[in-house]
Amino acid sequence: MVGAAVGYVLGARAGRERYEQLASTYRRVADHPAVQTAAGIAKAKVVDAASTATGFRREPGGR
């Protein structure tokens, strides 16, 4: 029982450290200007494709 508890605590700690490492990497990549530019372009293309498919056009500068 004690061994299982120690294993759980150590595993949880290692899991949390790995999670923090992955989250930090994700934030660094997501905040990169090139990624932001690509995301903006992709969003615009999706909105345009959806507008074309539904026949609805947004006004310039609209959300």
C-alpha angles and dihedrals in degrees: 000000000000090000091053091049092050091047091050093050093047092045092049091050092049089046092052093048091050091047091052090049092051093044091051091050091048092051092048092051095042092052094050111115093230091054091048090052093049091048091052092050092047092049092050091051092049092049091048093048091048091048091050092047093050097036090239120130124196122223114250110273092017124131 
